[in-house]
Amino acid sequence: MTSERSPDVKFEIGHVLFIDIVGYSKLLITEQSEQIQKLKQIVRGTEQVRLAEAEGKLLRLPTGDGGALVFRTSPEAPVLCAMEISKALKNHPELHVRMGIHSGPVNEVTDLNEQANIAGAGINIAQRVMDCGDAGHILLSKRVADDLDQYPRWRPLLHDLGDCEIKHGQRISVVNLHDNQVGNPQRPENFKARKTEEGAVSRSNKKALTAAVITLLFVLSVGFFRFPHLFRPSESKVASKPQGVSTDDKSIAVLPFIDLSQARDQEYFCDGISEEILDTLAKVEGLRVVARTSSFSFKGKNADVGDIAQKLNVQNVLEGSLRREGNRVRITAQLVNARDGFHIWSDTFERELQGVFAVQDEITRSIVDALKIKLAVAPPARAQQNTEAYDLYLQGLYLSNKSDEENLRKSLNLFQHALDKDPTLSRAWVGIAKAWFWLADAYVKPLEAYQAVESAATKALELNENDAEAHAYLSEAKRVLHWDWKTAERELQRAGEIDPNSATAHLMFAHHRVCSGDLEGGQMELDEAERLDPLSPLVSDHQAILFLYSDRLDDAVAAAKRTLTLDPNYNYLEPTLARVYREQGKLEDALALYLKAQQGTHEPNAGLAIAYARLGRISEAQRMLQQLIDKANRG
């Protein structure tokens, strides 16, 4: 825009709203004319334009595909005008409009055609801010956003996008204004493209991102989960991603065996035997075994084997039943091919209780033979075990899979009683490590609980170095208690070598990699955990968290919603879906989820305080903050 300007021209600060129609040049001439006329009508109909015109404090700068409005009233005027336009555009979906706002120096000039015109940095920067956006966006310069941030009512609508590259390699800081009624919450393509070119995030942003993730995962690692009875998956809900039956013949799900005992009091024994077989199969190289959480989610349901296989994405399903009368055990097991429903193998075993260990090994070998898997290493022969100790261990294992404090502490007693009967029972020490792991933070101060985790896991490994679960728990203890990242990583690597099907180990390794700043490695580990445990709300929730911190908000919403589909009662102190909604500016939706979570936890919530503050409900935010401070002071 060429202009003549005398040396004594006086600039003034103008509050500029720049508007254009996206894709205007691709429209037919008649369509261009129609859309410009509609846009003019919408703009003229806004209250802010009418007020500014009435006061003589509005300048217009028309362009071919839009124009600029210069308000001489207040910094809020162009923002309020943009919001009015955005609301009106909902009735005109054919109009794809973007807007940019900046406050800066402007002046009236006479152009080469001797026509009145407007020039100045205020106009230029507003246009460049607008050019950073896509259809529906209301973008603000950092200067405007900083001015608005002084007022609580604006804060919930302001979402920092960082720097956008404009002409000649220059950058401009941009803020996206939106809520559930106005604006576009999606990240503009210009920013997405820049992230791709620069390798996902700039160095400075990556440091900030890593710091945020470390903060999040430190909370998870110190206490892992603040309320495990709310956070760990219930066993009553089943849902899945749309999948077909796996074409991988070397994949299997082990369902919990059915209790056919006359008194129906052997559920713990049935679950324990099933879990022991699952754990043994998981160590077989070349066989993919679905984790316990997903397999046991079908417990008590009369589900078709084909449907189960489809939901778990496996080719084979092991099911069975158990009858125990006194010291006598009868186990029936069958391996079913989900593709055709035929039994690949089935057998019935009737033994004294002492022989149950041999039965587990025999079932494992039969499955391996039936699936034509060549064992690299034969399963080690089991030493003679104390049946009374083993029965106590299975009772403890059953209770350790519950989530409330009472059952976790009962499991500790049962594991200890098992060790009193048989000090060589390494799995009982693993059970103790597991119980303390889940007691940490929710019921016991984490630093105290993790000392018990470390001690128990170490004793388990002294008895059996080839226990993947013990290595995984020891890794967490090393990281939390000693901040010993190298040892923690070695323990996780060893767990993966022993049991490549351990979803728990992959999930913990995802934590470790993300905390180390390796987001890509963390995502790979998390994807593997999901493959092994496809119906786990825990894994799904962690996917949502990582998507959130990778700025993949749409993916984060999908993963967080899937978590609640898997288990509607699944929740944490700060629900992940609420956090994502908060970042998208959907504050009322976020608030509803925060309040629902608090009804279950009865605990103060930092995320709820932030939501209140962004909504301008300052007194409620301050009250929540004080509750958090009081709780921290109580220890």
Buried (B, 14 or more C-beta within 10 A) or exposed (E): EEBEEEEEEEBEBBBBBBBBBBEBEEBEEEEBEBBBEBBEEBBEEBEBBEBBEEEEBBBEBEEEBBBBBBBBBBBBBBBBBBBBBBEBBEEBEEBBBBBBBBBBBBBBBEBEEEEEBBBBBBBBBBBBBBBBBBBBBBBBBBBBBBBBEEEBEBBBBBBEBBBBBBEEEEEBBBBBBBBEEBBBBBBBEBBEEBBEEEEBBBEEBBEEBBEEBBEBBBBBBBBBBBBBBBBBBBBEBBBBEEEEBBEEBBBBBBBBBBBBBEEEEBBBBBBBBBBBBBBBBBBBEEBBBBBBBBBBBBBEEEBEBBBBBBBBBBBBBBBBBBBBEEEEBBBBBBBBBBBEEEEBBBBEBEBEBBBBBEBBBBBBBBBBEBBEBEBEEEBEEEEEBBBEBBBBBBBBBBBBBBBBBEBBBBBBBBBBBBBEBBBEBBBBBBBBBBBBBBBBBBBBEBEEBBBBBBBBBBBBBEBBEBBBBBBBBBBBBBBBBEEBBEBBBBBBBBBBEBBBBBBBBBBBBBBBBBBBBBBEBBBBBBBBBBBBBBBBBBBBBBBBBBBBBBBBBEBBBBBBBBBBBBBEEBBBBBBBBBBBBBBBBBBEBBBBBBEEBBEBBEBBBEBBBBBBBBBBBEEBBEEBBEBBEEEEEEE
